[in-house]
Amino acid sequence: MSLHANPEVQANLTLVGIAEADYAQAGRMRNPGFTFERFAAEDYSLSLLFDLGGLLLMPLRRQIEARRLEVAR
C-alpha cells in the first residue's frame, strides 16, 4: 500500500505543512498602513502605521512556532 494513500500519513503531512506555514508567518510583520490626506494647496498629512507590539514579540512568536513545527515533524 502506498504511503500517499494512507489517510493517517496524509493527515500528518497536512499538520506538518500547516506548522511550516505558521512558522513562516511568525517571521513576517503584519500589514502596515499608509495614508496621505491633502486638505488645501500646501496642507497635507502623511501617516505610517504598523504593529509595534507585533514587531517586538516577533522573536518570541518565531520561537514558539519553531517548537510547534518540531513537534509536528
C-alpha positions in Angstrom: 0.0 0.0 0.0 1.3 3.4 -0.9 2.1 5.8 1.9 0.3 8.6 0.0 -2.9 6.5 0.0 -2.7 6.1 3.8 -5.1 8.6 5.5 -3.1 8.8 8.6 0.1 9.7 6.7 -1.9 12.3 4.7 -3.2 13.8 8.0 0.3 14.0 9.4 1.7 15.6 6.3 -1.1 18.2 6.4 -0.3 19.0 10.0 3.4 19.5 9.2 2.5 21.7 6.2 0.3 23.9 8.5 3.1 24.1 11.1 5.6 25.2 8.4 3.2 27.9 7.2 2.6 29.1 10.8 6.4 29.2 11.3 6.9 31.3 8.1 4.1 33.7 9.0 5.6 34.2 12.5 8.7 35.8 10.9 6.7 38.4 9.0 5.3 41.7 10.1 1.6 42.2 9.9 0.3 44.5 7.1 1.4 48.1 7.7 -0.8 51.0 6.8 -0.1 54.2 4.9 -2.4 57.2 4.4 -2.0 60.5 2.6 -4.5 63.3 3.0 -4.5 66.7 1.3 -6.6 69.4 2.9 -5.5 72.6 0.9 -2.8 73.6 -1.6 0.0 73.2 0.9 -1.7 71.4 3.8 -1.3 67.7 3.9 -0.9 64.7 6.3 1.1 61.5 5.9 0.7 58.6 8.2 2.5 55.2 8.5 1.0 52.7 10.8 2.4 49.3 11.9 2.0 46.9 14.8 4.9 47.8 17.2 3.8 45.1 19.7 3.9 42.5 17.0 7.3 43.7 15.9 8.6 43.4 19.5 7.1 40.0 20.0 8.2 38.6 16.7 11.3 36.7 18.1 9.0 35.0 20.7 6.4 34.1 18.2 9.2 32.6 15.9 10.5 30.6 18.8 7.0 29.2 19.7 6.2 28.3 16.1 9.6 26.6 15.7 8.8 24.4 18.7 5.4 23.6 17.3 7.0 22.7 14.0 9.4 20.3 15.7 6.5 18.6 17.5 4.6 18.2 14.2 7.5 16.6 12.5 
